[in-house]
Amino acid sequence: MGMPLELNTMIVTKGNEKRVVDNVFQIEKKGYRLYPLEVPLSIHKTKNGERAGTGIIKKLELEQNKTVVTYELIKLHSTN
């Protein structure tokens, strides 16, 4: 029996993102998740929350029932 696989079209951070360098961040997710690479995706703090920004995923690492997403923040939306 294989592991379930999720396809995601937005990045949900839940405030767990870590800055790698400049505008590049990493977030670790439980389970195996696929995301489109090299295309702009909405970044949200929560699944149903407002858009916090726009990012482009540069790298996905899937191993040991987790996914590490490395993305570049290309636009930050104001949180007035």
PLY file of the C-alpha trace (Angstrom):
ply
format ascii 1.0
element vertex 80
property float x
property float y
property float z
element edge 79
property int vertex1
property int vertex2
end_header
0.00 0.00 0.00
1.49 3.34 -1.11
1.47 6.67 0.60
-1.29 9.11 -0.34
-0.24 11.94 -2.63
-1.71 15.43 -2.56
-1.66 17.94 -5.43
-1.48 21.55 -4.25
-2.01 24.74 -6.23
-1.21 27.21 -3.44
1.36 27.41 -0.65
-0.10 27.40 2.88
2.54 28.35 5.45
0.67 28.35 8.81
3.55 30.61 9.88
6.05 27.71 9.69
8.16 28.99 6.81
11.89 29.50 7.39
14.01 32.00 5.48
16.89 30.36 3.61
18.40 33.50 2.08
16.94 36.84 0.93
13.48 36.08 -0.52
13.92 32.29 -0.53
11.99 30.28 2.07
11.47 26.64 3.00
8.48 24.94 4.52
8.12 21.32 5.59
4.79 19.54 5.07
3.66 16.15 6.35
3.02 13.56 3.67
3.84 13.65 -0.02
2.67 16.73 -1.91
3.14 17.82 -5.49
3.22 21.46 -6.54
3.73 23.07 -9.95
7.32 24.27 -10.29
8.48 27.59 -11.73
5.00 29.16 -11.93
3.57 31.87 -9.64
1.43 30.44 -6.81
-0.58 32.18 -4.10
0.91 32.07 -0.61
-1.55 31.96 2.29
-0.95 31.73 6.04
-4.07 29.53 6.38
-5.98 27.51 3.81
-8.98 29.86 3.81
-7.12 33.05 4.72
-6.30 36.00 2.53
-3.39 35.87 0.10
-0.17 36.90 1.86
1.96 36.95 -1.28
3.02 35.19 -4.44
5.84 32.67 -4.73
7.57 30.44 -7.24
8.58 26.96 -6.11
12.20 26.25 -6.98
12.63 22.79 -5.42
10.56 19.94 -3.98
12.05 17.18 -1.84
9.84 14.19 -1.03
11.18 11.64 1.45
10.33 9.91 4.73
6.63 10.82 4.42
7.31 14.55 4.23
7.69 17.21 1.55
10.16 20.09 1.80
9.15 23.02 -0.41
11.72 25.68 -1.32
10.13 28.78 -2.82
11.05 32.32 -3.77
8.75 35.09 -2.58
8.23 37.31 -5.63
5.46 39.56 -4.27
4.38 40.39 -0.75
0.82 41.60 -0.29
0.28 44.35 2.25
-1.46 43.33 5.48
-3.23 46.59 6.34
0 1
1 2
2 3
3 4
4 5
5 6
6 7
7 8
8 9
9 10
10 11
11 12
12 13
13 14
14 15
15 16
16 17
17 18
18 19
19 20
20 21
21 22
22 23
23 24
24 25
25 26
26 27
27 28
28 29
29 30
30 31
31 32
32 33
33 34
34 35
35 36
36 37
37 38
38 39
39 40
40 41
41 42
42 43
43 44
44 45
45 46
46 47
47 48
48 49
49 50
50 51
51 52
52 53
53 54
54 55
55 56
56 57
57 58
58 59
59 60
60 61
61 62
62 63
63 64
64 65
65 66
66 67
67 68
68 69
69 70
70 71
71 72
72 73
73 74
74 75
75 76
76 77
77 78
78 79
